[in-house]
């Protein structure tokens, strides 16, 4: 196999192997090989590679990307990576990159641009397209309206299938992911949908109203994009009709955009637990990354000082029973893990729309029961080991009791923290873990050392 054939073959395997080949070729100056590799990849795959490259190699690779793919790639990469790529692009190049994009993708893309460039991009469009894009931009980025595509085919319910087919042929092309047509009445009110499959197999004289589906889920433009994405996940949709408050069709959301929303939400939850944004670029310069992470390290430091202050209130107890200092981390650690388990389940339940006022009490009761069962189980184990280790039954009893108390408090906190933060409109994925750690550390040390202090006083 020649070197050229080898690059073409590896490009069709995995992104990881394509990334390795791209890096090796860039570092060794084999730029023709890099271009061949890029030709064998989809824009989405090139976006993945760009996100996985350090900044110098990323910019070098970007210069080799074919101009007709630039728009699709810029839509796929994170905001941080997009900003790094746009730095070296002229306004004309940015305008050209938007020409082949769908309206919803254009809206996503240009919202991240500086206002001056955004206005230039809009002015470069014809009046009709500009008005359509501005309509999408009028909705919040995280709303159903913000991710919808205005290119939606609507048909009347009182025509027959032959009329619809002639209309589609005259139109010449149907939008991507069009599996249904929106059915409306004389006044443009949404009535239902007609699947392309039924249209193609029905008798030409059959009226649309006789074969359309009228019990169809729709979503209003002001609903959240995550609500829309959940409908795709739950109902296995390919597209979803978006209506206004008068039940008139204004657009549709397609499965690719819904999957992007779900992927972003999953990444947000994962990175949020560490105080990071889903848009954070792993290859950002060290100074920029350290500035962002310093905020959460500072918050964590404050919580650590609070826990240390609690410990400091029991210095006399620790001096009398050195074994307490050895066992202290166990209490805090067990509470932290138990609380994190509950916190994660509740945050996920909120993200999926599974938790509301009607079932919150049931969840709380269940988590309390879990904490009691696990508390008794592991308190017995830890208490016995502590008794055997230090040959003091009272030490074993104290830590066992503290474990039960802290696991109970941890479960309560794991349920209440995300619920309270949601009411305060604070992101639980970002703030929940820090608050939970503070509570479980403080209550763990307080219960353990407090019980030990009471025990010592009774011995005097």
Secondary structure in CASP SS format (residue, H / E / C, confidence):
PFRMAT SS
TARGET T0000
AUTHOR 0000-0000-0000
METHOD secondary structure of the structure
MODEL  1
X C 1.00
X C 1.00
X H 1.00
X H 1.00
X H 1.00
X H 1.00
X H 1.00
X H 1.00
X H 1.00
X H 1.00
X H 1.00
X C 1.00
X C 1.00
X C 1.00
X H 1.00
X H 1.00
X H 1.00
X H 1.00
X H 1.00
X H 1.00
X H 1.00
X H 1.00
X H 1.00
X H 1.00
X H 1.00
X H 1.00
X H 1.00
X H 1.00
X C 1.00
X C 1.00
X H 1.00
X H 1.00
X H 1.00
X H 1.00
X H 1.00
X H 1.00
X H 1.00
X H 1.00
X H 1.00
X C 1.00
X C 1.00
X C 1.00
X H 1.00
X H 1.00
X H 1.00
X H 1.00
X H 1.00
X H 1.00
X H 1.00
X H 1.00
X H 1.00
X C 1.00
X C 1.00
X C 1.00
X H 1.00
X H 1.00
X H 1.00
X H 1.00
X H 1.00
X H 1.00
X H 1.00
X H 1.00
X C 1.00
X C 1.00
X C 1.00
X C 1.00
X H 1.00
X H 1.00
X H 1.00
X H 1.00
X H 1.00
X H 1.00
X H 1.00
X H 1.00
X H 1.00
X H 1.00
X C 1.00
X C 1.00
X H 1.00
X H 1.00
X H 1.00
X H 1.00
X H 1.00
X H 1.00
X H 1.00
X H 1.00
X C 1.00
X C 1.00
X C 1.00
X C 1.00
X H 1.00
X H 1.00
X H 1.00
X H 1.00
X H 1.00
X H 1.00
X H 1.00
X C 1.00
X C 1.00
X C 1.00
X C 1.00
X C 1.00
X H 1.00
X H 1.00
X H 1.00
X H 1.00
X H 1.00
X H 1.00
X H 1.00
X H 1.00
X C 1.00
X C 1.00
X C 1.00
X C 1.00
X H 1.00
X H 1.00
X H 1.00
X H 1.00
X H 1.00
X H 1.00
X H 1.00
X H 1.00
X H 1.00
X C 1.00
X C 1.00
X C 1.00
X H 1.00
X H 1.00
X H 1.00
X H 1.00
X H 1.00
X H 1.00
X H 1.00
X H 1.00
X H 1.00
X H 1.00
X H 1.00
X C 1.00
X C 1.00
X C 1.00
X C 1.00
X C 1.00
X E 1.00
X H 1.00
X H 1.00
X H 1.00
X H 1.00
X C 1.00
X E 1.00
X C 1.00
X C 1.00
X C 1.00
X C 1.00
X E 1.00
X E 1.00
X E 1.00
X C 1.00
X C 1.00
X C 1.00
X E 1.00
X H 1.00
X H 1.00
X H 1.00
X H 1.00
X H 1.00
X H 1.00
X H 1.00
X H 1.00
X H 1.00
X H 1.00
X H 1.00
X C 1.00
X C 1.00
X C 1.00
X C 1.00
X C 1.00
X C 1.00
X C 1.00
X C 1.00
X E 1.00
X E 1.00
X E 1.00
X E 1.00
X E 1.00
X C 1.00
X C 1.00
X C 1.00
X C 1.00
X E 1.00
X E 1.00
X E 1.00
X E 1.00
X E 1.00
X E 1.00
X E 1.00
X H 1.00
X H 1.00
X H 1.00
X H 1.00
X H 1.00
X H 1.00
X C 1.00
X C 1.00
X C 1.00
X C 1.00
X C 1.00
X E 1.00
X H 1.00
X H 1.00
X H 1.00
X H 1.00
X C 1.00
X E 1.00
X C 1.00
X C 1.00
X C 1.00
X C 1.00
X E 1.00
X E 1.00
X E 1.00
X C 1.00
X C 1.00
X C 1.00
X E 1.00
X H 1.00
X H 1.00
X H 1.00
X H 1.00
X H 1.00
X H 1.00
X H 1.00
X H 1.00
X H 1.00
X H 1.00
X H 1.00
X C 1.00
X C 1.00
X C 1.00
X E 1.00
X E 1.00
X E 1.00
X E 1.00
X E 1.00
X C 1.00
X C 1.00
X C 1.00
X C 1.00
X E 1.00
X E 1.00
X E 1.00
X E 1.00
X E 1.00
X E 1.00
X E 1.00
X H 1.00
X H 1.00
X H 1.00
X H 1.00
X H 1.00
X H 1.00
X H 1.00
X H 1.00
X H 1.00
X H 1.00
X H 1.00
X H 1.00
X H 1.00
X H 1.00
X H 1.00
X H 1.00
X H 1.00
X H 1.00
X C 1.00
X C 1.00
X C 1.00
X C 1.00
X C 1.00
X C 1.00
X C 1.00
X C 1.00
X C 1.00
X C 1.00
X C 1.00
X C 1.00
X C 1.00
X H 1.00
X H 1.00
X H 1.00
X H 1.00
X H 1.00
X H 1.00
X H 1.00
X H 1.00
X H 1.00
X H 1.00
X H 1.00
X H 1.00
X H 1.00
X H 1.00
X H 1.00
X H 1.00
X H 1.00
X H 1.00
X H 1.00
X H 1.00
X H 1.00
X H 1.00
X H 1.00
X H 1.00
X H 1.00
X H 1.00
X H 1.00
X C 1.00
X C 1.00
X H 1.00
X H 1.00
X H 1.00
X H 1.00
X H 1.00
X H 1.00
X C 1.00
X C 1.00
X H 1.00
X H 1.00
X H 1.00
X H 1.00
X H 1.00
X H 1.00
X H 1.00
X H 1.00
X H 1.00
X H 1.00
X H 1.00
X H 1.00
X H 1.00
X H 1.00
X H 1.00
X H 1.00
X H 1.00
X H 1.00
X H 1.00
X H 1.00
X H 1.00
X H 1.00
X H 1.00
X H 1.00
X H 1.00
X H 1.00
X H 1.00
X H 1.00
X H 1.00
X C 1.00
X C 1.00
X C 1.00
X C 1.00
X C 1.00
X H 1.00
X H 1.00
X H 1.00
X H 1.00
X H 1.00
X H 1.00
X H 1.00
X H 1.00
X H 1.00
X H 1.00
X H 1.00
X H 1.00
X H 1.00
X H 1.00
X H 1.00
X H 1.00
X H 1.00
X H 1.00
X H 1.00
X H 1.00
X H 1.00
X H 1.00
X H 1.00
X H 1.00
X H 1.00
X H 1.00
X H 1.00
X H 1.00
X H 1.00
X H 1.00
X H 1.00
X H 1.00
X H 1.00
X H 1.00
X C 1.00
X C 1.00
X H 1.00
X H 1.00
X H 1.00
X H 1.00
X H 1.00
X H 1.00
X H 1.00
X H 1.00
X H 1.00
X H 1.00
X H 1.00
X H 1.00
X H 1.00
X H 1.00
X H 1.00
X H 1.00
X H 1.00
X H 1.00
X H 1.00
X H 1.00
X H 1.00
X H 1.00
X H 1.00
X H 1.00
X H 1.00
X H 1.00
X H 1.00
X H 1.00
X H 1.00
X H 1.00
X H 1.00
X C 1.00
X C 1.00
X C 1.00
X C 1.00
X H 1.00
X H 1.00
X H 1.00
X H 1.00
X H 1.00
X H 1.00
X H 1.00
X H 1.00
X H 1.00
X H 1.00
X H 1.00
X H 1.00
X H 1.00
X H 1.00
X H 1.00
X H 1.00
X H 1.00
X H 1.00
X H 1.00
X H 1.00
X H 1.00
X H 1.00
X H 1.00
X H 1.00
X H 1.00
X H 1.00
X H 1.00
X H 1.00
X H 1.00
X H 1.00
X H 1.00
X H 1.00
X C 1.00
END
